[in-house]
Amino acid sequence: MNAAKRRGFALRRRNRGFTQERLAAALEIDRTTVQRWESGECAPQPWMLPRLAKILQVTTTELDDLLTEPTIIAAELDNVETANPLEGGDEVLRRELLAGVLGVAGYALLGKPEAQAGTEPMTVAQLRILVDRAQSDYLACRYQELSRGLPGLIRTAQITRDAIDADQRLQAEALLATTYRHATWLALRLGEDGLACGLSEQAMAAARKSGDLLVESEVAQMGAVVLRRFEQCGQAQQLVVDTADKIDIDTRIGDGPNAAAYAMLLETGAYTAAIAGNRGTALDLHAEAVQAARSRTPAQPGLAVTPSGVDANYLGLYGISVHRKLGDYGTAINAARAIHPSTITVLERRVRYWEDVALTFGAWGKRKEAFHALLAAERLAPQEVRLRPWAHRLTRQLRSSGPALPGLKEFATRSRIA
C-alpha cells in the first residue's frame, strides 16, 4: 500500500487535533506505529479499530475506508495545487477567493440543477476525506486551495446526500453543513457579508437536519458572527445561548466534546455581549465558560474535542477577546501571557492570537508592542494581514498616531496598505 492511500487517515488525525505522538499516547502505542500506518507500511490490529474509530469520531466502516482509501480520493488529493498564497497581487487573490464563494452560492442558493451535472455520489467515508481536506486547508489558512475546491465539494456533498441510504443521510447532512460553514467563514473574511448570511442559513439548515449537536454548535457559533456583522448582537447572543442550553438539556453536558462545545458557545455569547457593551453579561458568560472548560474538558492543550478541534487553548483565546472588547487591556494581555503561542497547533488560531494581542496593545496606546504582534501575524500568514480589515485599520492607526515606528512604512508597503 503506498503512502498516498493513507493521507485521508492523516488528515482525519490532524483535524481531530492529534499529533502522531498524542494519538499514539491515547492508544498506548509507540509513535512510530502511527507513522507506519500513515506511510502504508502496516495497518492497525483488528482489536484496536473500535478504540481508534472512537478517538477519530468515525464509524469502524469509515475507518476501514480511511485506511484503504479508494483511488478516486487519492486522485482528488493529488489534483490539489500548492500555490503561492500571494501570487497575482491582492485584487487577483481576492477575485480568485471570491470566485470560489460565488461558485458555492450558485449551487447552494440558486438551486440550478444543471450545476450538478456530471458529478457522481460518493460513500460517506469518501466524502468525509474531502471535507477533512477542506477543513485542513481552512485551519492552515490555505484559502486559495479551499476556494478552488469548495464549489465541487458542495456539489458532491449535495448529490451524495440525496443518493445514499436513509440511515447514512444524517451523516452526509453533517458533512454538508461543515462544508457550508467553511464557505461562510471564507465569505466573512472577504467582507462579503450578504453571501455569508445566505450560506450560513444553508449551513444551519443542514446541521439541524443532521441531528449532530456538535456540528450544530459550530454552525451556531459561525451564525452568531454573521449576525454581529449586521449589528444583531441580541439575536447572535440568543442563538448561541439557546444552542448551549440544548446541549445541556439533551446531553447533560458531561465530559469531552459536549462540554467543549458548550464552553465555546458561552464564550461566543460572552464576546457578543462585550461587543454590545453588556459588561455584566459578558463577564458572567465568560466565567461560566471557564468553569465548564476547567471541570469538564481535557486539560491537554492540543487535544481536540469537537469536529473542528476546539481545545483548551482555543477557549483561552476568548479570554483575550472578551477583555479587550470590554476595555480591560491589562487583563487581556495577562490572558494572552497565559497561553504560549507555540502550543496553539492550528495556524488560523495562532494568527488570531496575535491579532488579538496586536489590537489590544493598539487600543491601549502601546504602539511598539502592537506593531511587533502585527509582524508576528504577518510571518505566520501574510495573506491574513493583506486581506483582513483589522490589520489595515491598525496599520493606519499606528502610522497616524505618533512618531514613525522602525519598519512600519516598509510593512505597509509590502502589505499594500495605503
Residue pairs with C-beta under 8 A, 6 or more apart in sequence:
1 40
1 43
1 68
2 40
3 38
3 39
3 40
4 69
4 74
4 77
4 78
5 40
5 68
5 69
5 71
5 74
6 37
6 38
6 39
6 40
6 67
6 69
7 38
7 69
7 74
7 77
8 65
8 66
8 69
8 73
8 77
8 129
8 132
9 37
9 38
9 66
9 67
9 69
10 38
11 129
11 132
11 133
11 136
12 56
12 58
12 66
12 128
12 129
12 132
13 20
13 23
13 34
13 38
13 56
14 136
15 132
15 135
15 136
15 139
15 304
15 307
15 308
15 309
16 55
16 56
16 57
16 304
16 309
17 302
17 303
17 304
17 305
17 309
17 311
17 345
17 346
18 26
18 55
18 302
18 303
18 304
19 302
19 345
20 31
20 34
20 35
20 38
21 31
22 300
22 302
22 303
23 34
23 55
24 30
24 31
24 33
24 34
26 55
27 34
27 48
27 51
27 52
27 55
33 42
36 42
37 43
37 44
37 67
43 67
44 52
44 67
49 60
49 63
49 64
50 60
52 63
53 59
53 60
53 62
53 63
56 63
56 66
57 257
57 307
58 66
58 125
58 128
61 125
62 124
62 125
62 128
64 125
65 123
65 125
65 126
65 129
66 125
66 128
66 129
69 129
70 126
72 122
72 126
73 126
73 129
73 130
76 130
76 133
77 129
77 133
80 133
80 145
80 148
80 149
81 145
81 148
82 145
83 144
83 145
85 93
85 141
85 142
85 143
85 144
85 381
85 382
85 383
86 93
86 382
86 383
86 386
87 93
88 96
89 416
90 386
90 387
90 416
93 144
93 383
93 386
93 387
94 190
94 387
96 144
96 147
96 148
97 143
97 144
97 147
97 186
97 189
97 190
97 387
98 147
98 190
98 192
99 147
100 146
100 147
100 148
100 149
100 150
100 151
100 183
100 186
101 147
101 150
101 183
101 186
101 187
101 190
101 192
101 195
101 199
102 195
103 150
103 151
103 154
104 150
104 151
104 154
104 180
104 183
104 199
105 183
105 195
105 198
105 199
106 112
106 115
106 151
107 115
107 116
107 151
107 154
107 155
107 158
108 154
108 158
108 180
108 183
108 198
108 199
108 202
109 198
109 199
109 202
115 155
116 155
116 158
116 159
119 152
119 155
119 156
119 159
120 156
120 159
121 156
121 159
121 160
121 162
121 163
121 164
122 130
122 156
122 160
123 160
123 164
124 160
124 164
124 168
124 171
124 172
124 175
127 156
127 157
127 160
127 172
127 175
128 175
130 149
130 153
130 156
131 153
131 157
131 175
131 178
131 179
133 149
134 146
134 149
134 150
134 153
134 179
134 182
135 178
135 182
135 308
136 142
137 143
137 145
137 146
137 149
138 146
138 182
138 185
138 186
138 348
139 308
139 309
139 346
139 347
139 348
139 349
140 346
140 347
140 348
141 347
141 348
141 351
141 380
141 381
141 383
141 384
143 186
143 189
143 383
146 182
146 186
147 186
150 179
150 182
150 183
150 186
153 179
154 176
154 179
154 180
154 183
157 172
157 175
157 176
157 179
158 176
160 172
161 169
161 172
161 173
161 176
164 172
170 209
170 210
170 211
170 212
171 210
173 206
173 207
173 209
173 210
174 206
174 207
174 210
174 212
174 215
176 206
177 203
177 204
177 206
177 207
177 210
177 212
177 215
177 216
177 219
178 203
178 215
178 218
178 307
178 308
180 199
180 200
180 202
180 203
180 206
180 219
181 203
181 218
181 219
181 222
183 199
183 203
184 196
184 199
184 200
184 203
184 222
184 226
185 222
187 193
187 195
187 196
187 199
188 196
188 225
188 226
188 229
189 387
189 388
190 387
191 389
193 226
193 229
193 230
196 226
196 229
197 226
197 230
200 219
200 222
200 223
200 226
203 219
203 222
203 223
204 216
204 219
204 220
204 223
207 215
207 216
207 219
207 220
208 216
210 216
213 246
213 247
213 250
213 251
213 258
213 261
214 257
214 258
214 261
214 306
214 307
215 307
216 243
216 246
217 243
217 244
217 247
217 261
217 262
217 264
217 265
217 306
218 261
218 264
218 306
218 307
218 308
220 239
220 240
220 243
220 265
221 240
221 264
221 265
221 268
223 236
223 239
224 236
224 237
224 239
224 240
224 268
224 269
224 272
225 236
225 268
227 233
227 235
227 236
227 239
228 236
228 272
228 275
233 272
233 273
233 275
233 276
234 276
236 272
237 269
237 272
237 273
237 276
237 281
240 265
240 266
240 268
240 269
240 272
241 265
241 266
241 269
241 285
243 265
244 262
244 265
244 266
244 269
247 253
247 258
247 261
247 262
247 265
248 262
251 258
253 259
253 262
253 292
253 296
254 296
255 296
255 297
255 298
256 296
256 297
256 298
256 305
257 305
257 306
259 292
259 293
259 296
259 297
259 305
260 293
260 297
260 305
260 306
260 310
260 311
260 315
261 306
261 310
262 289
262 292
262 296
263 289
263 290
263 292
263 293
263 296
263 297
263 310
263 315
264 289
264 306
264 310
264 314
264 315
266 285
266 286
266 288
266 289
266 292
267 285
267 286
267 289
267 315
267 318
267 322
268 318
269 281
269 285
270 281
270 282
270 283
270 284
270 285
270 286
270 289
270 318
270 322
271 282
271 318
271 321
271 322
271 325
273 279
273 281
273 282
273 285
274 282
274 321
274 322
274 325
274 326
275 325
279 326
282 322
282 325
282 326
283 322
283 326
286 318
286 319
286 322
289 315
289 318
290 315
290 319
293 312
293 315
297 305
297 311
297 312
297 315
298 305
298 311
298 312
299 312
300 311
300 312
301 311
301 312
301 313
301 343
302 311
302 313
302 343
302 345
303 311
303 312
304 310
304 311
305 311
309 346
313 339
313 343
313 344
313 349
314 344
314 346
314 349
316 335
316 338
316 339
317 339
317 349
317 352
317 353
317 356
319 332
319 335
319 338
320 332
320 333
320 335
320 336
320 353
320 356
320 357
320 360
321 332
321 356
323 329
323 331
323 332
323 335
324 332
324 356
324 359
324 360
324 363
327 363
329 360
329 361
329 363
329 364
330 364
332 356
332 360
333 357
333 360
333 361
333 364
336 353
336 356
336 357
336 360
339 353
341 350
341 353
341 354
341 376
344 350
344 353
347 380
347 381
348 381
350 380
351 377
351 380
351 381
351 384
354 373
354 374
354 376
354 377
354 380
355 373
355 377
355 384
355 388
355 390
355 391
357 369
357 373
357 376
358 370
358 371
358 373
358 374
358 376
358 377
358 394
359 370
359 390
359 394
360 370
361 367
361 369
361 370
361 373
362 370
362 394
362 397
362 398
367 398
367 401
367 402
367 405
368 405
370 394
370 398
371 398
371 405
371 407
371 408
371 411
374 385
374 391
374 394
374 395
374 398
374 411
375 407
375 411
377 384
377 385
377 391
378 384
378 385
378 411
378 415
382 415
384 391
385 391
385 415
386 415
386 416
386 417
391 415
391 417
392 417
395 408
395 411
395 412
395 415
395 417
396 417
398 405
398 408
399 408
399 409
399 412
411 417
412 418
